[in-house]
Amino acid sequence: MKKLSVTIKLDMSVPEDWELVETSEGTPVLKLPNGQFLDIAIEPLFTSNPEETWASTEDEDTLNDFLDMVDSEEVVYEFITH
């Protein structure tokens, strides 16, 4: 196998009441005001035609095979105030 490095950076405008919290393992996640938590992570999207609609797979084996190829993942959250 060969190595593929993918860097994903998102700049988002989010509601003021979103907070950064850490799980018991020290993983940063977002705390939403409705009692939910959000972790932004990789989700593979597939299509049979790159000009058409892309969608996640319903086949768990395909998803697991893809996720098994991920050696590491890093998500950094930072609120920017002006």
NORQUIRA-V635956 format. One record per residue. RES is the residue in one small letter. PSI is psi in whole degrees, 0 to 359 (none if undefined). OMEGA is omega in whole degrees, -180 to 180 (none if undefined). Layout:
res: (RES RES)
psi: (PSI PSI)
omega: (OMEGA OMEGA)
//
This chain:
res: (m k k l s v t i k l d m s v p e d w e l v e t s e g t p v l k l p n g q f l d i a i e p l f t s n p e e t w a s t e d e d t l n d f l d m v d s e e v v y e f i t h)
psi: (153 159 141 127 126 125 127 125 128 136 122 149 117 161 151 334 7 142 154 130 167 144 174 340 1 11 126 136 167 133 122 157 343 18 10 162 148 129 125 116 172 135 116 140 143 158 157 351 117 350 357 193 137 145 157 163 147 349 108 328 319 314 313 321 318 311 330 339 346 116 325 159 139 127 128 127 139 124 133 121 142 none)
omega: (174 -178 175 178 -180 177 180 177 178 168 -175 169 -175 179 -178 -176 171 -179 171 175 178 174 179 178 179 179 179 175 179 176 -180 -174 -177 179 178 177 -177 172 179 -177 -179 171 -178 176 -176 174 174 178 -175 178 -178 -177 176 -179 174 -178 174 -178 -177 179 178 179 -180 177 179 -178 177 178 -178 179 179 179 179 176 179 177 178 174 180 179 -178 none)
//
